[in-house]
Amino acid sequence: MLRDWLAPAIVRQAIDEDVDVIGLSIKSGSHMEHVGRVLALLKEAGRSDIVVMVGGTIPEDDARKLESMGVAKVFGPGTPTRDIIVATQ
């Protein structure tokens, strides 16, 4: 299943490429599950320093929960690209 390999693949690639930020765009409604798994795997790998940002149609309550879990920023539909760029700096 997609969920079984997706988060580990994202984290492995981020670590291999030594990225500063992971940006996830989730429109399936499974943002809590997938983002939670990515955050947990980053922590497990000792790489909580990699910033995670999320975009998609995410309810405000879920956005607050994601941020409390460690997501740096949640972007909703129509967010100007410039705002995303500024947030990564």
Secondary structure, 3 states (H helix, E strand, C coil): CHHHHHHHHHHHHHHHCCCCEEEEECCCCCHHHHHHHHHHHHHHCCCCCCEEEEECCCCHHHHHHHHHHCCCEEECCCCCHHHHHHHHC
